[in-house]
Amino acid sequence: MPIARTIPTRQRPPKKIGDVKSSDLA
């Protein structure tokens, strides 16, 4: 299950995998 699928990259393009996780929690 890719995290990118949970969060739309259109809203905020994550630069690092850690950033994506932080955005999901925030």
Buried (B, 14 or more C-beta within 10 A) or exposed (E): EEEEEEBEEEEEEBEEEEEBEEBEEE
